[in-house]
């Protein structure tokens, strides 16, 4: 696949690493105003670094946008004259609707919105996809890309903001939980490096149990809780301190902030 990433910041870098690692590219153009920050990609076969978005679009069929929302409309206007019937436009821009993209580039473009997370760099992203009517003809291309970089699911566009909270911001939420577990393990006597290893692999194991078995989390919790045992004691204390409530409220607050950002962009 001939792919360009317009705006190779943190997310763009993660996507690029995933694409390179999974051998998903025929060519890959990475654009950035300051190329010094993406020099790590210099020297990879068929990977090209440029400050010129137009060059990247001309040389590619699939265009992945990972720029700041404030710059996106200007970039779309700039590249619009270069778009042809082969181009598939994949936006990772939070809060920038398909209809707004269509308003710039027209209804007859393949437009797809993708919401990956930074685990895409290690091939473990949960990516949510949606498209315009025309884009449904190319949604399989997006699925092929993002399934090589983790797992993808197609959802209605009106759920994309919620997906941002659960999947994209969710990486930060889970990192904080792993950090807290690490801190607790240190307090219980483990060295810092041991504590983090225990925390992160236990987290991975818990997720894989659910992925592999399809069980509800409570089914797995029941397997490790015994009457008057230490696990239920710990769980109940966490709930008394508002663990579930705090996490839910934080995610709702994040969702409300996305709505604010979207309103400010209108």
Secondary structure, DSSP 8 states (H G I E B T S, - for coil): -EEEEES-SHHHHHHHHHHHHTT--SEEEEE-S-GGGGGGGTT-TTEEEES-HHHHHHT-SEEEE-S-HHHHHHHHHHHGGG--TT-EEEE--TT--HHHHHHHH-TTSEEEEEE--GGGGGT-EEEEEEE-TGGGGTHHHHHHHHHTTEEEEE--GGGHHHHIIIIIIHHHHHHHHHHHHHHHHHHTT--HHHHHHHHHHHHHHHHHHHHHH---HHHHHHHT--TT-HHHHHHHHHHHTTHHHHHHHHHHHHHHHHHHHHHHH-
